[in-house]
Amino acid sequence: MFDPEIAEIRFGTGLSPALAAPRSVQDMLAGLTAPDDMAQRFPIEPYDRFRKRITDFNAARRGIRRNRGTEAEAEFQAQRKTISRSARAAYGDFFRNSLLRRIESTTGLRERLAFFWEDHFTAHGKVMIARYATSPYTEEAIRPHIAGRFEDMLIAAVTHPLMLHYLDQMQSVGPGSTLAQKAARKGNTRGLNENLAREVLELHTLGVSGQYQQADVTQLAELFTGMTLDRSLAFEFENSRAEPGAETVLGRSYGGKAADLADITAALRDLARHPATAEHIAQKLARHFVADSPDAELVDAMRRAYLANDGALMPVYEAMLTHPASWQPDAQNVKLPVDFVASGLRALGIGEKTLARTREKTLRDVLYLPLQIMGQPWQKPIGPDGWPENNSHWITPQFLAARLQWALLAPQTLRRDLPDPRDFAQAALGRRLPPEVAFAAKAAENRWEGVALVLTAPAFQRQ
């Protein structure tokens, strides 16, 4: 069943003329538990460090307000601009290093899984420099858990400050809480915000077809009250906001007289181990890596592996990688734009030496903006359900034209000495090189046109 080229294209980040493809399924799985060398080579600061930028930015804003009309106001204005400029530059580095991890990796499955789980637990900042915090969130809440138990990743993501910020958890107050009663005495209303609870049930765990009711959403939202943020977007648990008493979710009771974060994590662990969650995760992984409509036996094997191992993810990945349906020769899935761009750069050998010295404006014009035009602005899906998985979403005249434009312009911008198209076709597609693509590469009038023909060929667009 195993094929190294299919392994690198379908489950990794694409064939490379310089880096060897995995030799076996065991090789692929071992890469997930090996030291994370890509994170070491291309670092992304964790959220706790990034949050210092938010703290400093907010302090500068307060200084501006307190010193309106004085000489000190200009000093705080300058501080705010410097912090904002630094955060934008860091965001550019996050983008560059995320691409480099894909391009330079010998464990491509790790990079693909990090993206998959980041998308599963979509979260991004909505105001000011918090908008740049998704990579630090992923580095802290997602990447360390991709080879562990799903429940640990679930807890890390759902209780993470960026997730609470993204889904407006700081607006949620228990109707019977001390804070709500105090507000009522002043004629104000403070109540539940069910965003986080609804997405945990619908997107993160049970799935849209999971057997839960509106009452479960409300009770889970009440259980979540108490989780909030301070002004620097740091996590806080405030008993004064928490709904008193026990809450019942899917027939199980959590909590009691005093609100406690441990009751929230207990509920999340139970949701993670629910049979509907096993089905949802198995379906979503198989759809992402194998096909829009994955083989039912493949999904069932992954579901059973999940349940038999209390949500440990390594057995689920192993079940996927050892099932015959995962190794069908014909590629079923269209590459997402970020997969297309990264695998194109990888096949061209455009890596650290090139991107490290590429100007920020060039990176924006040749990589960042084209992803937007292809329909996938980096780390900014439209809603909390992440990016669409179905091929039909990505195969449109507009999006395909954007891919063609990128294939014509980006390679020659980033690499002056383009390879012979015949050699590039072989390097990019290996034994999957169709005769018609080989002929087109050979017949191309020049190198940049021949490279573009290979990059836009259906054989390269699928994985």
KAFEN-V995366 format. One record per pair of residues at least 24 apart in sequence whose C-alpha atoms are under 6 Angstrom apart, sorted by the first residue. I is the first residue (numbers start at 1). J is the second residue. If there is no record, write none. Layout:
i->I j->J
i->I j->J
This chain:
i->9 j->463
i->10 j->463
i->11 j->109
i->12 j->108
i->12 j->109
i->13 j->102
i->13 j->108
i->13 j->343
i->14 j->343
i->15 j->347
i->15 j->428
i->16 j->346
i->16 j->347
i->17 j->427
i->31 j->107
i->32 j->110
i->38 j->101
i->42 j->97
i->44 j->94
i->45 j->136
i->46 j->136
i->46 j->139
i->46 j->140
i->47 j->136
i->47 j->137
i->54 j->232
i->55 j->232
i->91 j->132
i->103 j->346
i->114 j->143
i->119 j->386
i->122 j->384
i->122 j->386
i->123 j->163
i->123 j->166
i->124 j->166
i->125 j->166
i->147 j->313
i->147 j->314
i->148 j->312
i->148 j->313
i->149 j->311
i->149 j->312
i->149 j->313
i->150 j->311
i->151 j->269
i->151 j->272
i->161 j->233
i->161 j->234
i->161 j->235
i->167 j->195
i->167 j->196
i->170 j->228
i->173 j->225
i->173 j->241
i->174 j->222
i->174 j->225
i->174 j->241
i->174 j->242
i->174 j->243
i->176 j->243
i->177 j->241
i->177 j->242
i->177 j->243
i->178 j->240
i->179 j->240
i->179 j->241
i->194 j->221
i->197 j->221
i->205 j->277
i->206 j->276
i->206 j->277
i->207 j->280
i->210 j->276
i->216 j->249
i->219 j->247
i->278 j->303
i->278 j->306
i->279 j->303
i->290 j->326
i->291 j->332
i->291 j->333
i->292 j->390
i->331 j->462
i->331 j->463
i->333 j->462
i->333 j->463
i->334 j->391
i->334 j->461
i->334 j->462
i->335 j->461
i->335 j->462
i->347 j->428
i->366 j->410
i->374 j->399
i->374 j->402
i->407 j->452
i->408 j->452
i->421 j->447
i->421 j->450
i->421 j->451
i->425 j->454
